[in-house]
Amino acid sequence: MSMAGDTTHPLRIQRLSHAGDLPLPRYESADAAGMDLLAANAEETPIVLAPLARALVPTGLVIQLESGYEAQVRPRSGLALKHGVTVLNAPGTIDADYRGEVQVLLVNLGQESFTVTRGLRIAQMIVAPVTRVEPIAVTAVDETVRAAGGFGSTGLQGRGR
């Protein structure tokens, strides 16, 4: 049975000289949504993230997305769970017209220093379609049951809180 999501799209990737020996991003399982991004810092220059420190980590990749798509850079759950290391601006967005090096803004929210070594899987990249909208000014919006309740308000409905 063929599913609507079975279609693949080309992703042109240019390896910069400092990533020449690293593999291209790839899906690690048949149903994985994201491809792992690898650190392309020099072997002799590990990036040490002290607790609460942040650093821009190079991947050595330039991508060419199809128009109408974006790439989202998201944390890897294992780094977050085991070390408290995550992507600071998650998800980071790479627009279809961006042609610079993909870099990952990592932050160490853990209690111990963390070292980013060359080739370490530092984040995952998900390519997704973009829906564009046309903003239209109105004098009022439709009412809903929820109305203006926010920040956890849906979890309180019907509980007398």
N, C-alpha and C positions, 0 to 999 in steps of 0.2 A: 504494500500500500504506500503510495507516495503522499508525503505531507507537504503543506504549503511552504514550510521552512526548509525544505531540502535543497533549495536553490543556493548555489554558492556564487559569490561575486569576486572578481579579481581585486587583489590589494597589491598594488605596485609598491615595493619596498626597496629603497636605496640604502645599502650598507655604507656608512662612512668608514674611513680608514681605520679608526680606532675600534671598529666592531667587525673587522674583516674575518676573524677566526671564530666568531660566535654564530650559532645557528639562528635562522630566522624564527620569529614567533610561530608557535604552532599550538594546536589544540592537543591537550594531553589525554583526552578520552573522546569517545565517539559523540557524546552528548554535551561536551563542555561548551559553555557559552563564551568563555574568554580564552585568549591566548596569553601565555606568560611572556612578560618582558624581562630581559636580562640586563644586569648592570654591565656597562661597558667602560668602567673606570680602569685605569692602567693597573696591571698586575702588581706593580711595585707601589701603587698608591691606593691602598684600601681607604674607604671613607668610614671614619669612626663617628658614630652618632652617640654623644653623651645623652643621658636622660634629659628630655625636653628639647633636645637639639633637633634641627631640621637641616636637610641638605637636598640640593638638586642633583639627582643621579642621572648621568647620561646613559642612553641606550644605544647610541651610535646608529640610529635608524631615522630615516626620513620616509614618511608614508604619503601615498597619493590616493586619497579616498575618492570614490565616485561622488559626483554631485548628489545631494540629497541624503548623504550619510554623515555620521560623526563617529569618532572613536572615543570611547570612555575609558579612562584609566582608573582602575579600582584597586583597593588593597587586596593582598593575598591573605586569606583567613588564617593560615598557619603562622605567618609572621606576626599577625595581630595577636593571636592567642598565646603563642609561645614566648614572644619577645616584646609585645606592646608596640611594634613597629607598624605604621599604617601610612596611607597616602593622605597628606594634609588637606588637600583641596578635593577630596573624593566626592563624587567622581570628577576627575579632571576631564575637560572636553577638548578634543582635537577637532577643529573644523575642517571641512573638505578643502578649503583653500589655503590651509597652513602648510608650508613647505620647509619648516625648520626641523631641527633634530627633536625627536620625542625625548623628553626628559621627565623624570618622575620626582615629585616633591615628597620625600619621605620625612616622617617625624618619628622620634622615639618617645613614646609615652610610657615606656617601661622604667624600671628602677635601676637597670644596669646598662652600661654602654653596649652598643650593638655595632658590629663591623660589617660593612658592605664590601664584599670581595667581588672581583671580576667574575662574571658569569652567574652570579647569584640571581635567582628568580625573585624579582623585587615587587612586581605588580602584575595585574592582568589587564588586558585590553579587550574591550568588547566593541564591535562595530555594530551600529544600530541606525535604522532609518530616522530621519528628522522630519517632524511635522511642523510646518510653518503656519503661522496664523496671521490674520490681519486685525490689529487692534481697532476697535470701534468704540468711540465714546458714547455712553448712554446715561440717562438720568437716574436709572435704578436697574438692578438685576433681579431675576426671579427669586422668590422666597423658597426656602426649603425647610424641612423639619429641623435640621441641624442649625440653620441660620448662621450666626457669627461665632458659635462655639468652636474653639480650636485648642490645639496643644493638649490632646488627650480627652477632649470632651466627648468623643463617641464612645469611649470606654465607660463613661459615667451614666449614660442614658438608661433610664428605668431602674436605677439603683438608689434613688432618693438622695443623690449627692449633687 
